[in-house]
Amino acid sequence: MTNLEFGRRTFLASATAAITATSLQFPMAGSTRAAQGTDASSLAFGDLKQVRAGVLNVGYYDTGPADGQVVVLLHGFPYDVQSYIEVAPSLIGQGFRVLVPYLRGHGTTTFADKSTPRSGEQAALGKDLVDFLNALGVERAIFAGYDWGGRAGCVAAALWPDRCSGLVSVNGYLIQDIANAGKPAPARVERGFWYQFYFQTERGRAGLHANRRDIARIMWRENSPTWQFDEVTFERSAKSFDNPDYVDVVIHSYRHRLGGASGYPDYEALQSQLAAQPMIAVPSVTLDGDADGVVTATDGKAQASRFSAERVHHIIAGVGHNLPQEAPSAFVDAITEVSSMA
């Protein structure tokens, strides 16, 4: 299959499944119902639920047949579960059980204890994913994500490969090499990281607190210059940024990855393992959008040594950083593909 063909194969099936999913009540696997509604989220994902998972009370959606192959869809920053508003119904139509959690600091996901550090380090994101599976009694799942969510999937796949039946990761191997974070990237790449440098300062923290929507809107436009989203679409996700832990988690994430903040003791052992840049030993499909304003698309060969199992790489034409929302059919195709590799 060529890169141009990839993403088109299930277009009609995806559209049909999306229509079906918005008109039917799908079976839900257990846990407590947190909210109901008839907005776009409810129609695409079912009812919002909450579950205690590790240090978090995770807000999540659980849709599709309870006995279907499990896929966990993981969003990035500054985005939320709406990135999968078209992906989820299509997967449900193919018989997958689809889990869509809010990451720490987003949406209705909160910390169970006020004293828990609001860490944003990569080990915390990966551990959250495994804790979430444990809380729902899920043994193995496909991890699929981009940005922070792709990183969570890469971390969990590398450190807990027995829990991952396959990985879909936008921009490939996303485990941070923090020891080398001080090495500059090309100037055109550094320019796109303006927010990461801004967040190293207390002015940046105050700015994020005061202007979280404006910062996110600028990032959406620059990260995905070809994506013509409207204000309704933006506001549907922006509500998730009102989470009381949003600023603390985001600031720690960007300071930690660039050496501006220490990690927390609970994640020290995991961070030590990640410092070795561990292999990902599960079947994987990696994707790049060739209009990504953050990460330049490549042929994937430079990362090949990081994957020890079967791995396929695709470039998706005309697509930016929020790939699952911009090109849902291509993302669904990648999940279907990795499912067949498992």
Secondary structure by P-SEA (a helix, b strand, c coil): cccccccccaaaaaaaaaaaaacbbbbbccccccccccccccccccbbbbbbccccccccccccccccbbbbbbbcccccccccaaaaaaaaaaccbbbbbbcccccccccccccccccccaaaaaaaaaaaaaaacccbbbbbbcaaaaaaaaaaaaaccccccbbbbcccccccccccccccccaaaaaaaaaaaaaccaaaaaaaaacaaaaaaaaaaaacccccccaaaaaaaaccccccaaaaaaaaaaaaaaccccccccaaaaaaaaaacccccccbbbbbcccccccccccccccccccccbbbbbbbcccccccccccaaaaaaaaaaaaaac
